[in-house]
Amino acid sequence: MVIKDDPTLMFTNAGMNQFKDIILGNTAIKYPRVADSQKCLRVSGKHNDLEEVGHDTYHHTMFEMLGNWSFGDYFKKEIISWAWEYLVDTLHLDPARLYATIFEGSPSEGLERDSEAAGYWAKFLPADHILEGNKHDNFWEMGDTGPCGPCSEIHIDLRPDAERAAVPGASLVNKDNPLVIEIWNLVFMQYNRKADGSLEPLPNRVIDTGMGFERLCMALQGKTSNYDTDVFQPLIQAIAHMTGTTYGADRQKDVAMRVVADHIRTIAFSITDGQLPSNAKAGYVIRRILRRAVRYAYTFLDCKEAFMYRLLPTLIATMGTAYPELVAQQELIEKVMKEEEEAFLRTLETGIRLLEKKIEELNAAGSKTLAGTDAFALYDTYGFPLDLTELILREHGMDADLKGFDAEMQKQKERARNAAAIEADDWVTLREGETAFVGYDMMECDVEILRYRRIKQKNKTLYQIVLDKTPFYAEMGGQVGDSGVLIAPDGERTEIIDTKRENNLPVHLTTKLPNDLTASFTARIDVERRIRCECNHTATHLLHEALRETLGTHVEQKGSYVGPESLRFDFSHFGKMTDEEIRRVEQIVNRRIRQNMPLDEHRNMPIAEAKALGAMALFGEKYGEEVRVVRYGTSVELCGGTHIPATGMIGSMYITSESSIAAGVRRIEAVTADAAERLFYFTQDAVREVRALFNNVPNLVPTIRKSIEENSELKRQVGEYIREKAATMKKELLAHAVDRRGTRLILFNGEGDVDLCKSIAMQIKDESSSDERICFVAGIRDHDRCGLIVLLSQPLVSEGLDAAKLVKKGSSFIRGGGGGQPHFAMAGGKNPDGLSAAIDAILEEAGLK
């Protein structure tokens, strides 16, 4: 469900995502016919809106898409016949309830009516059950560019017979009737939509069908809602039991239960596929879905504590057999969900306090409407949902400026869209062919350009180049892409700044194109950079094995980054590593580095043989029938990345940090090779400098400890001196205090210490009674600096005086600034000569002059 190597998508949102490279002709067709069940996630765009899920009976975030595929094999005639056979003869759906739609055509694009599909449907359906649909409904395309074509949707009318007799189902198809719904879409993929909007034929015609498993269950089980089927009912009944409610008794509570039942599936499966909730990209989508479920449960089911994680056993009971990754990662999923729930519940409490403060301000101002900017700030900055804001406002007879909120939301969307937008021209094809990766064995080779295109992102123009073969590793599996150069026969050099993977195709990025695109080139990678990456990549394998030896076999890789300067390794573990454990892991890795174990590589090994060797398959990774196995001694992993010939080249590995990134997931950052050397030298230099500060004593740690203890004792003595001096000064100041209009005014203006004067102010405050009217104003000279202090007792604050405002008034005379609270405030400045004027201004403002 989580996509790793396609920059155009974060999640699989259609069955065809996994087959894009075959459809586009980038990968050879191995199996011309395929059938599958695909986990999909849709939360935005043309196919779904997250905020609607749970309110109707048939939309979901995560769903299972049943599909069958033909890559250049069967086409419209066969799939229409087989679809009818499956639905009517095998599943025994009532044929009188079925309708088929076909594409009406689009003259503006030169597309004719799909009379061919209509003719095939006429063998099974009466004419009034074959309906024409427009481009929106019956011409399938996922985005602005890419594979597309006409489609034929199959709809079913699940209404009672009386309603069907009164209103024909044909009039309700594609009209958002919850009981007249699409259950299967037969897509006849024939075209590729280019950047200029034109259509070109695909290399092979493709059949792509998609049938929602949840909707099919509704039709087969005679239900009127997906949520009434045995797919969702176990979860809903568990939610009802935990919250002391009954499903079907209250609409708002029903919606909340449906939201939780739907969203827990999405969250659990995303975590098993390696995507944890976070504040970035795909992780933010999952966090947003989880928080939506929490707020519905909080508002309508009175769930003030984390509870969704307790539903996981029920989910596993219904789906664990088909998806064993749920069982294998149950503990991780529960811990992540519980931590995320608890964190958001704390956020809700904070948001409620902030909103209550805004309500007080509105009451004071005599207003009944919360500004859209304020509502959006609660939503965007604090994660507080708009509908909860509206609910609390209604309880106080108020509302929110929704137009203002929508305007702020639109501004944010525009900012995000502009930041992520990529303008891409169409590919210009110079030669036909596929790219062969030769980078395991070669650092340079002779190449030719197959195709290229211009792209633009964030006002920066780049070019993408596809080669017939390449030594450049394209970013994948955590390892960054190679950089290097293309050298033309005349010596012209074209810098390759990065290598990415799009639709399983290595794409080379450059800021300019070669002068002669048809020439043969020498492709040469940056060898030193590659070797540093390889050192770090091989070290992650050794690190993984060492962690399992030290912490236990529950440790599994949850993500990694392999660059030229450092490595990052995320893994499952439920506690902070001790210093001893970190040191032991380092020792194991470095011992195996010194053993100089050679690379034992197996390419194109059947995956069963690889697993028999002990190679670990990682959840969230996609493997073919044949895999590459990388082995160093007892470390055996499935890996497509590049590696060093022997571990000795790593030199050494040192862990620089160990931290938590999510519940049950830790992160190690480390350095190897020359970066490890630099770390050693940095540490050695720091120790040398510290030793020099202590006259190069042989036993540095005891000396530093003694110095810290002596310093603490001196601080204690200084503190006592300041308190004693403050007590003496306070006594003198109180003796000279004056009465100004019923207020005891205590003044200081002279040389002194700010901390000392602050201590005096606090002593005066602590020793005065609650009903005394006291004002303490201090002007302190400290060489070329100066300060102001204002202390007010509670009666003066209650009458409207504010120490922070008074300090601000005086700070302008000393060319400074400051602030504080109504009862105590401080300011600093650069003009000691202005202190007397500052004190006069403060007293004037306070009415005590």
C-alpha positions in Angstrom: 0.0 0.0 0.0 3.0 2.3 0.6 4.9 3.2 -2.5 8.7 3.4 -2.1 10.1 4.1 -5.6 7.5 6.2 -7.5 7.9 10.0 -6.8 4.5 10.7 -8.3 2.6 8.8 -5.6 2.8 8.2 -1.9 0.3 5.3 -1.7 -1.1 2.8 -4.1 -4.5 4.3 -5.0 -5.4 2.0 -7.8 -4.5 -1.5 -8.9 -2.6 -0.2 -11.9 0.1 1.6 -9.9 2.1 -1.6 -9.5 2.0 -2.3 -13.3 2.7 1.2 -14.6 6.2 0.2 -15.9 4.7 -2.7 -17.9 1.8 -0.6 -19.3 4.2 2.1 -20.4 6.5 -0.4 -22.0 9.4 0.3 -19.6 9.5 -3.4 -18.5 9.1 -6.5 -20.6 5.8 -8.4 -20.3 6.5 -11.6 -18.4 2.9 -12.7 -17.7 0.3 -11.5 -20.2 -2.5 -12.4 -17.8 -2.6 -11.5 -14.1 -5.3 -11.6 -11.4 -4.7 -10.0 -8.0 -6.1 -8.4 -4.8 -4.4 -5.0 -4.1 -4.5 -3.0 -0.9 -5.4 0.6 -1.9 -5.5 3.9 0.0 -7.5 6.9 -1.3 -7.8 10.0 0.8 -8.0 12.9 -1.6 -8.2 13.9 -5.3 -10.8 12.8 -7.8 -11.5 9.4 -6.2 -12.1 10.3 -2.6 -12.5 12.9 0.1 -11.4 11.9 3.6 -14.0 14.0 5.3 -16.8 12.1 3.7 -15.6 8.6 4.8 -18.0 7.3 7.5 -20.9 9.5 6.5 -22.0 7.4 3.6 -22.2 3.6 3.3 -19.7 2.7 0.6 -16.6 4.9 0.5 -13.4 4.0 2.4 -9.9 5.1 2.9 -8.3 1.7 2.7 -10.0 -0.9 0.6 -9.2 -4.1 -1.3 -9.2 -3.9 -5.1 -9.8 -7.1 -7.0 -8.4 -7.0 -10.5 -7.6 -8.9 -13.5 -5.2 -7.8 -16.2 -4.3 -8.4 -19.8 -1.1 -7.0 -21.2 -1.4 -7.3 -24.9 -3.6 -10.5 -24.7 -7.4 -10.5 -24.4 -9.4 -7.3 -24.7 -13.0 -6.0 -24.7 -14.9 -9.0 -26.0 -13.4 -11.5 -23.6 -13.5 -9.4 -20.4 -17.1 -8.4 -20.9 -18.1 -12.0 -21.4 -16.1 -13.2 -18.4 -17.3 -10.4 -16.2 -20.9 -11.4 -16.9 -20.1 -15.1 -16.3 -18.4 -14.3 -13.0 -21.1 -12.0 -11.6 -24.2 -13.9 -12.8 -23.2 -17.6 -13.2 -20.6 -17.9 -10.4 -21.7 -15.3 -7.8 -25.4 -15.6 -8.7 -26.2 -11.9 -8.7 -29.6 -11.0 -10.1 -29.0 -10.0 -13.8 -32.1 -7.7 -13.7 -30.3 -5.5 -11.1 -27.2 -5.0 -13.3 -26.4 -2.0 -15.5 -23.4 -1.3 -17.8 -22.1 2.1 -18.9 -20.0 2.8 -22.0 -18.1 5.8 -23.1 -20.3 8.2 -25.2 -17.2 9.6 -27.0 -15.5 13.0 -27.1 -15.5 14.8 -30.5 -13.2 17.5 -29.2 -10.5 14.8 -28.7 -11.4 12.8 -31.8 -12.7 9.9 -29.6 -15.7 8.0 -30.9 -18.5 6.4 -29.0 -17.4 2.9 -27.7 -19.9 1.1 -29.9 -17.7 -2.0 -29.7 -18.2 -2.4 -25.9 -21.9 -1.6 -26.3 -22.3 -4.4 -28.9 -20.7 -7.0 -26.6 -22.9 -5.9 -23.7 -26.0 -6.2 -25.9 -25.5 -10.0 -25.8 -26.3 -10.0 -22.1 -28.2 -6.8 -21.2 -31.4 -5.2 -22.6 -30.8 -1.8 -24.3 -32.2 0.2 -21.3 -29.6 -1.4 -19.1 -26.7 -0.2 -21.3 -26.1 3.5 -20.6 -23.8 6.1 -22.1 -21.4 7.9 -19.8 -19.4 11.1 -20.3 -15.6 11.6 -20.1 -15.7 12.1 -16.4 -17.4 8.8 -15.7 -16.3 6.6 -18.6 -12.9 7.7 -19.7 -10.4 6.4 -17.1 -7.2 8.3 -16.3 -5.3 8.7 -13.0 -3.7 12.0 -13.6 -2.9 14.7 -16.1 -0.6 12.4 -17.9 -0.1 8.6 -18.3 -2.0 5.5 -19.4 -5.7 6.0 -20.0 -8.7 4.8 -22.0 -12.4 4.3 -22.2 -14.0 2.1 -19.5 -17.2 0.2 -18.9 -18.6 0.3 -15.4 -20.9 -2.3 -14.0 -23.5 -1.0 -11.5 -25.9 -2.9 -9.3 -29.3 -1.7 -8.0 -29.7 -3.0 -4.4 -33.0 -1.2 -3.6 -36.1 -3.1 -2.6 -38.3 -4.4 -5.4 -41.0 -1.8 -4.7 -38.6 1.1 -5.1 -37.2 -0.5 -8.3 -40.7 -0.7 -9.7 -41.4 2.9 -8.9 -38.2 4.4 -10.2 -36.0 2.7 -12.8 -32.4 2.0 -11.7 -31.1 3.5 -15.0 -32.1 7.0 -13.8 -30.0 6.6 -10.7 -26.7 5.3 -12.1 -23.9 7.6 -11.3 -26.3 9.9 -9.3 -24.7 9.2 -5.8 -27.6 6.9 -4.8 -26.1 4.7 -2.0 -28.0 1.6 -3.2 -27.3 2.0 -6.9 -23.5 1.7 -7.0 -20.6 0.7 -9.2 -19.1 -2.6 -8.2 -16.7 -3.3 -11.1 -14.9 -1.1 -13.6 -13.5 -2.6 -16.8 -10.9 -0.2 -18.2 -9.8 -0.6 -21.8 -6.4 1.1 -21.6 -5.4 2.1 -25.1 -3.7 5.5 -24.9 -0.9 7.4 -23.1 -1.9 11.0 -22.2 1.1 13.3 -23.1 2.0 16.5 -21.3 0.5 18.6 -24.1 -2.9 16.8 -23.6 -2.6 14.7 -26.8 -3.2 10.9 -26.9 -0.8 8.4 -28.3 -1.5 4.6 -28.5 0.2 2.4 -25.9 2.7 -0.2 -27.0 0.2 -2.9 -26.0 -3.5 -2.6 -25.3 -4.3 -3.3 -21.7 -7.3 -4.6 -19.7 -7.4 -3.2 -16.2 -10.4 -4.2 -14.1 -11.1 -3.0 -10.6 -13.8 -4.4 -8.3 -14.2 -3.2 -4.7 -14.2 -6.2 -2.4 -16.2 -4.4 0.3 -18.9 -3.4 -2.2 -19.0 -6.9 -3.7 -19.6 -8.3 -0.2 -22.5 -5.9 0.3 -24.1 -7.1 -2.9 -23.5 -10.8 -2.1 -24.7 -10.6 1.5 -27.9 -8.7 0.7 -26.9 -5.6 2.8 -27.5 -1.9 2.2 -24.2 -0.7 3.6 -20.6 -2.0 3.3 -20.4 -1.5 7.1 -23.2 -4.0 7.7 -21.1 -6.8 6.1 -18.9 -9.3 7.9 -15.9 -7.2 6.7 -16.7 -4.4 9.2 -19.3 -5.7 11.7 -16.8 -7.5 14.0 -14.9 -4.2 14.4 -18.0 -2.1 14.8 -19.5 -4.4 17.4 -16.1 -4.3 19.3 -16.2 -0.5 19.2 -19.8 -0.5 20.5 -18.9 -2.9 23.3 -15.8 -0.8 24.3 -17.8 2.5 24.3 -21.0 1.2 25.8 -23.1 2.1 22.7 -25.3 0.3 20.3 -24.7 0.6 16.5 -27.9 1.7 14.7 -29.3 3.7 17.6 -27.9 7.2 17.0 -26.7 8.6 13.6 -23.8 10.6 15.0 -22.5 7.7 17.0 -22.9 5.4 14.0 -20.8 7.7 11.8 -18.1 7.8 14.5 -18.0 4.0 14.8 -17.8 3.7 11.0 -14.9 6.2 10.9 -13.0 4.3 13.5 -13.7 0.9 11.9 -12.5 2.2 8.5 -9.5 4.1 9.7 -8.0 1.5 11.9 -7.5 -0.7 8.9 -5.7 2.0 7.0 -3.4 2.8 10.0 -2.5 -0.8 10.8 -1.7 -1.7 7.2 0.3 1.4 6.6 2.5 0.6 9.7 3.0 -3.0 8.5 4.1 -1.5 5.1 6.7 0.6 6.9 5.0 4.0 6.9 4.7 5.4 10.5 2.7 8.5 11.4 4.8 11.6 11.2 4.6 15.3 10.2 6.0 14.8 6.6 4.4 13.6 3.4 3.0 10.1 3.6 3.5 10.0 7.3 1.3 13.1 7.7 -1.5 11.5 5.7 -1.5 8.5 8.2 -1.3 10.8 11.2 -4.2 12.8 9.8 -6.4 9.7 9.3 -5.6 8.5 12.9 -6.4 11.8 14.4 -9.7 12.0 12.5 -10.7 8.7 14.1 -9.6 9.9 17.5 -11.6 13.1 17.3 -14.8 11.3 16.2 -14.4 8.9 19.1 -13.6 11.8 21.5 -16.6 13.9 20.4 -19.4 11.4 19.8 -18.3 8.2 21.7 -17.0 10.0 24.8 -13.6 8.3 24.4 -11.2 10.4 26.5 -8.5 7.8 26.6 -6.6 5.9 23.9 -8.7 2.9 22.9 -8.2 2.2 19.1 -5.1 0.1 19.7 -7.2 -2.3 21.7 -9.2 -3.1 18.5 -6.2 -4.7 16.8 -7.0 -8.3 18.0 -10.4 -8.0 16.3 -8.8 -6.7 13.1 -6.3 -9.6 13.1 -9.1 -12.1 13.7 -10.8 -11.0 10.5 -7.9 -10.2 8.3 -4.8 -11.8 9.9 -5.0 -15.0 7.9 -5.0 -13.3 4.6 -2.4 -10.7 5.7 0.0 -12.4 8.1 2.1 -9.1 8.4 -0.7 -7.9 10.8 0.1 -10.9 13.1 3.8 -10.5 12.9 3.8 -6.8 13.7 0.9 -6.7 16.2 3.0 -5.4 19.1 4.6 -2.6 17.0 1.2 -1.5 15.6 -0.4 -1.4 19.0 2.5 0.7 20.5 2.6 3.2 17.6 -1.2 3.6 17.7 -1.4 4.0 21.5 1.3 6.6 21.5 -0.2 8.6 18.6 -3.7 8.4 20.3 -2.4 9.7 23.6 -0.4 12.5 21.9 -3.5 13.7 20.0 -5.7 13.5 23.1 -3.3 15.9 24.8 -3.5 18.2 21.7 -7.3 18.2 22.0 -7.1 19.3 25.6 -4.7 22.1 24.7 -7.0 23.2 21.8 -10.0 23.3 24.0 -8.2 25.5 26.5 -7.1 27.9 23.7 -10.6 27.9 22.2 -12.2 28.7 25.7 -9.8 31.7 25.9 -11.0 32.9 22.5 -14.6 32.5 23.6 -13.9 34.7 26.7 -12.3 37.3 24.4 -15.4 37.2 22.1 -17.7 37.6 25.0 -15.7 40.6 26.3 -15.9 42.2 22.8 -19.6 41.4 22.4 -19.0 39.2 19.3 -20.6 35.9 18.4 -18.3 34.9 15.5 -14.8 33.4 15.7 -12.5 34.8 13.0 -11.6 32.4 10.2 -7.9 33.0 10.8 -8.3 32.0 14.5 -10.2 28.8 13.6 -7.5 28.0 11.0 -4.7 28.6 13.5 -6.3 26.1 15.9 -6.6 23.6 13.0 -3.2 24.2 11.4 -0.9 25.0 14.3 -2.5 22.9 17.0 -4.2 20.1 15.0 -7.6 21.1 16.4 -10.4 19.9 14.1 -12.8 22.5 12.7 -15.9 20.5 13.4 -15.0 20.3 17.1 -14.4 24.0 17.1 -17.9 24.5 15.6 -19.4 22.1 18.1 -17.9 24.0 21.1 -18.8 27.4 19.7 -22.5 26.3 19.2 -22.6 25.3 22.9 -21.8 29.0 23.6 -24.3 30.4 21.1 -21.5 31.3 18.7 -20.2 30.3 15.2 -17.0 30.4 13.1 -16.3 32.4 10.0 -16.2 29.4 7.7 -15.5 31.5 4.6 -12.4 32.9 6.3 -11.3 29.5 7.3 -11.8 28.1 3.8 -9.8 31.1 2.4 -6.9 30.3 4.8 -7.1 26.6 3.9 -7.0 27.4 0.2 -3.9 29.6 0.7 -2.1 26.7 2.4 -3.1 24.3 -0.3 -1.8 26.7 -2.9 1.5 26.9 -1.0 1.8 23.1 -0.8 0.8 22.7 -4.5 3.4 25.2 -5.7 6.1 23.6 -3.5 5.4 20.1 -4.9 4.4 21.0 -8.5 6.5 19.5 -11.2 6.0 20.6 -14.8 7.2 17.9 -17.2 7.5 17.9 -20.9 6.8 14.8 -23.0 9.6 12.4 -23.5 11.6 12.9 -26.7 12.5 9.4 -27.9 15.8 9.1 -29.8 16.1 5.3 -29.8 13.9 2.4 -28.7 15.2 0.1 -26.0 15.4 -0.7 -22.2 18.0 0.4 -19.7 20.4 -2.2 -18.4 22.1 -1.5 -15.1 25.8 -2.5 -15.1 26.8 -0.6 -12.0 27.4 -3.7 -9.9 30.4 -4.5 -12.1 31.4 -1.2 -13.8 32.1 2.3 -12.7 32.0 3.6 -16.3 30.8 2.4 -19.7 29.9 3.5 -23.2 26.3 4.6 -23.5 23.7 6.1 -25.8 20.7 8.3 -24.9 17.3 6.6 -25.4 15.1 9.5 -24.5 15.1 12.8 -22.5 12.7 15.5 -21.3 12.7 18.8 -19.5 11.2 19.2 -16.1 10.6 22.3 -13.9 10.2 22.3 -10.1 10.3 25.3 -7.8 11.3 27.5 -10.8 14.3 25.4 -11.4 14.8 23.8 -14.8 16.3 20.3 -15.0 16.6 17.6 -17.6 15.9 13.8 -17.3 17.9 11.5 -19.4 17.4 7.7 -19.9 20.4 5.7 -21.2 20.5 2.3 -22.9 22.8 1.1 -20.1 24.1 2.8 -17.0 26.6 2.4 -14.2 24.7 5.0 -12.2 22.7 3.5 -9.3 19.2 5.0 -9.1 18.0 5.9 -5.6 16.2 3.0 -4.0 16.1 1.0 -0.8 17.5 3.9 1.2 20.6 4.3 -0.9 21.0 7.7 -2.5 21.5 7.9 -6.3 24.9 8.2 -8.0 26.3 11.4 -9.4 28.9 11.7 -12.1 29.4 12.8 -15.7 28.6 12.0 -19.3 31.7 12.6 -21.5 31.1 13.2 -25.2 33.6 12.2 -27.9 34.7 15.9 -28.2 35.4 16.1 -24.5 32.2 17.9 -23.6 31.2 17.0 -20.0 27.6 16.9 -18.8 27.3 16.7 -15.0 24.8 14.1 -13.7 23.7 15.6 -10.4 21.5 12.7 -9.2 19.9 9.5 -10.4 16.3 8.7 -9.5 14.0 5.8 -10.2 10.7 6.4 -11.9 8.4 3.5 -12.8 11.3 1.1 -12.3 13.4 3.2 -14.8 16.8 4.8 -13.9 16.5 8.5 -14.7 19.6 10.7 -14.8 19.2 14.4 -13.7 21.3 17.2 -15.2 21.1 20.9 -15.4 21.8 21.0 -19.2 21.7 18.6 -22.1 24.7 17.6 -24.2 25.1 19.5 -27.5 24.9 16.3 -29.6 22.2 14.0 -28.1 22.7 11.3 -30.7 26.4 10.8 -29.9 27.9 7.9 -27.9 29.1 8.9 -24.4 31.2 7.6 -21.6 29.1 7.4 -18.5 31.4 7.7 -15.4 30.1 7.8 -11.8 31.8 9.7 -9.0 33.8 6.7 -7.7 34.8 8.1 -4.4 31.3 9.1 -3.5 30.0 5.7 -4.6 32.6 3.9 -2.4 31.6 6.0 0.6 28.0 5.0 0.0 28.9 1.4 -0.4 30.9 1.5 2.9 27.8 2.8 4.7 25.5 0.4 3.0 27.5 -2.7 3.9 27.8 -1.3 7.4 24.0 -1.2 7.7 23.9 -4.9 7.0 26.5 -5.6 9.6 24.7 -3.3 12.0 21.4 -5.0 11.5 22.9 -8.4 12.3 24.7 -7.0 15.4 21.5 -5.4 16.7 19.7 -8.8 16.4 22.6 -10.5 18.3 22.6 -7.9 21.0 19.0 -7.0 21.5 17.1 -10.0 20.2 15.6 -11.4 17.0 12.5 -9.2 17.3 14.7 -6.4 15.8 13.6 -5.7 12.2 14.6 -3.0 9.8 12.0 -0.2 9.5 13.8 2.1 7.2 17.3 3.3 6.3 19.3 6.0 4.7 22.6 5.4 3.0 24.5 8.4 1.8 28.2 9.2 1.3 28.6 11.0 4.7 26.6 8.9 7.1 24.1 6.1 7.5 20.8 6.0 9.3 19.1 2.7 10.4 15.6 2.5 11.9 14.6 -0.7 13.6 11.9 -2.2 15.9 12.8 -2.2 19.6 10.8 -1.2 22.6 13.4 0.5 24.8 16.3 3.0 24.7 19.6 1.2 24.1 22.0 1.4 27.0 25.5 2.7 26.6 26.8 -0.9 27.1 24.5 -2.2 24.3 25.6 0.5 21.9 29.3 -0.2 22.7 28.7 -4.0 22.1 27.0 -3.4 18.7 30.0 -1.2 17.7 32.4 -3.9 18.8 30.6 -6.6 16.9 30.5 -4.6 13.7 34.1 -3.4 13.9 35.3 -7.0 14.6 33.6 -8.1 11.4 35.1 -5.2 9.5 38.6 -6.3 10.6 37.8 -9.9 9.5 37.7 -8.4 5.9 34.9 -10.7 4.9 34.5 -10.8 1.1 31.2 -10.1 -0.6 29.3 -13.3 -1.6 26.7 -12.1 -4.1 24.0 -14.1 -5.8 22.0 -12.4 -8.5 18.7 -13.7 -9.9 18.3 -16.3 -7.2 14.8 -17.7 -6.7 13.4 -16.1 -3.6 12.7 -19.5 -2.0 16.4 -20.4 -2.3 17.3 -17.0 -0.9 15.1 -17.5 2.2 16.6 -21.0 2.6 20.0 -19.3 2.9 18.6 -17.3 5.8 18.0 -14.0 3.9 15.5 -11.8 5.6 12.5 -10.4 3.6 11.4 -7.1 5.0 7.8 -6.2 5.4 6.9 -3.2 3.3 9.4 -4.2 0.6 8.3 -5.7 -2.8 10.3 -8.7 -4.1 10.0 -10.5 -7.4 10.4 -14.2 -8.0 14.1 -13.7 -8.4 16.2 -11.6 -6.0 19.7 -10.5 -5.3 21.3 -11.9 -2.2 24.2 -10.0 -0.5 26.2 -12.0 2.0 29.1 -11.1 4.3 29.9 -14.1 6.6 26.7 -14.8 8.6 25.0 -11.5 7.4 22.6 -12.5 4.6 20.1 -10.0 3.2 18.0 -9.4 0.1 19.3 -6.2 -1.3 19.5 -4.4 -4.7 22.0 -1.8 -3.5 25.7 -1.6 -4.2 28.3 -2.9 -1.8 32.1 -3.0 -1.2 34.1 -6.1 -2.2 35.2 -6.8 1.4 34.3 -5.4 4.8 37.8 -4.3 5.5 37.3 -1.3 3.2 34.9 0.2 5.7 37.8 0.8 8.1 35.6 1.3 11.2 32.0 2.2 12.2 31.0 4.4 15.1 27.4 5.2 16.3 26.9 8.9 16.7 23.3 8.8 18.1 20.5 6.5 19.2 17.0 7.8 19.5 13.3 7.1 19.3 11.3 8.1 16.2 8.0 6.4 17.1 6.6 4.0 19.6 8.6 0.8 19.3 10.9 2.2 16.6 14.5 3.4 17.3 17.0 5.1 15.1 20.7 4.7 14.9 23.0 7.2 13.1 26.5 6.2 12.4 29.6 7.0 10.3 32.2 4.8 8.6 35.5 5.1 6.7 36.9 8.6 6.4 33.9 10.1 8.2 34.7 7.8 11.2 38.3 9.1 11.0 37.1 12.7 11.2 34.9 11.9 14.2 37.9 10.3 15.9 40.1 13.3 15.2 37.4 15.7 16.3 37.0 13.8 19.6 40.8 13.5 20.1 41.3 17.3 19.5 38.5 18.1 21.9 40.0 16.0 24.6 43.5 17.5 24.0 42.1 21.0 24.3 40.2 20.2 27.5 43.3 18.5 29.0 45.3 21.7 28.2 42.8 23.8 30.2 43.6 21.6 33.2 47.4 21.8 32.7 47.6 18.4 31.0 46.8 16.4 34.1 47.1 12.7 33.5 43.8 11.8 35.1 41.3 14.2 33.4 38.0 12.9 34.6 38.7 13.1 38.3 40.1 16.6 37.8 37.0 17.8 36.0 34.8 16.3 38.6 36.7 18.0 41.4 36.5 21.3 39.5 32.7 21.0 39.0 32.3 20.2 42.8 34.4 23.3 43.7 32.4 25.4 41.3 29.1 24.2 42.8 30.4 25.1 46.3 31.5 28.6 45.1 28.0 29.1 43.5 26.4 28.2 46.8 28.6 30.6 48.7 27.9 33.4 46.2 24.2 32.7 46.4 24.3 33.0 50.2 26.3 36.2 49.9 23.7 37.6 47.4 20.8 36.7 49.7 22.5 38.2 52.7 23.3 41.4 50.8 19.8 41.5 49.4 18.4 41.2 52.9 20.6 44.1 54.1 19.7 46.3 51.0 16.0 45.4 51.4 16.1 46.6 55.0 17.6 49.9 53.9 15.2 50.3 51.0 12.2 49.6 53.2 13.4 52.1 55.8 13.3 54.8 53.1 10.0 53.7 51.5 7.4 56.4 51.1 3.6 56.5 51.0 2.1 57.7 47.7 -1.7 57.8 47.7 -2.0 54.8 49.9 0.7 52.8 48.1 4.0 51.9 49.7 6.6 53.0 47.1 10.1 51.4 47.3 12.7 52.9 45.0 16.3 52.0 44.1 18.4 53.9 41.6 22.1 53.3 41.6 25.0 50.9 41.0 24.1 47.3 41.5 23.6 43.8 40.2 20.4 42.8 38.4 20.2 39.4 40.0 20.6 41.0 43.4 17.8 43.5 42.7 15.6 40.7 41.4 16.2 38.8 44.7 15.2 41.9 46.7 12.0 42.2 44.7 11.1 38.5 45.3 11.8 38.9 49.0 9.6 41.9 49.2 6.8 40.0 47.4 7.1 37.0 49.6 7.1 39.0 52.9 4.2 41.3 52.1 0.6 40.5 52.9 -2.0 39.8 50.2 -3.8 43.1 50.7 -0.8 45.4 50.9 -0.4 48.0 48.1 3.3 47.9 47.2 5.2 49.1 44.2 9.0 48.4 43.9 10.9 50.2 41.1 14.6 49.7 40.6 17.0 51.3 38.2 20.3 49.5 38.1 23.6 50.7 36.6 26.1 48.0 35.7 29.1 49.6 33.9 27.9 50.5 30.4 24.7 48.5 30.8 21.6 49.2 32.8 18.3 47.6 33.8 14.8 48.3 35.1 12.7 46.2 37.5 9.0 46.8 38.4 7.2 44.8 41.1 3.4 45.3 41.8 1.4 43.7 44.6 -1.9 42.0 43.7 -4.2 44.9 44.8 -2.4 47.2 42.3 -2.7 44.6 39.5 -6.4 44.2 40.3 -6.9 47.9 39.8 -5.5 47.7 36.3 -1.8 48.4 36.6 0.5 46.2 34.6 4.3 45.8 35.3 5.0 44.8 31.8 3.5 47.9 30.3 5.2 50.1 32.9 8.6 48.6 32.1 8.0 49.1 28.4 7.2 52.7 29.0 10.5 53.2 30.9 12.7 51.1 28.5 12.5 53.7 25.7 14.6 56.1 27.9 17.4 53.5 28.3 17.4 52.4 24.6 16.4 48.9 25.5 13.5 46.5 25.8 11.9 43.9 28.0 8.7 42.5 29.3 7.1 40.2 31.8 3.9 39.6 33.6 1.4 42.1 35.2 2.9 41.7 38.7 6.6 41.5 37.7 8.7 42.7 34.7 12.3 43.5 33.7 14.0 45.4 31.0 17.6 45.9 29.9 19.2 48.8 28.0 22.4 50.6 26.8 21.8 54.1 28.3 22.4 54.2 32.0 22.0 58.0 31.9 18.3 57.6 31.1 17.5 55.6 34.3 16.2 58.6 36.3 13.9 59.7 33.4 12.8 56.1 33.0 11.8 55.8 36.7 10.0 59.1 36.6 8.0 58.0 33.5 7.1 54.7 35.2 5.9 56.5 38.3 4.0 59.0 36.2 2.2 56.2 34.3 1.4 54.4 37.5 0.0 57.6 39.1 2.6 57.5 41.9 4.8 60.5 40.8 
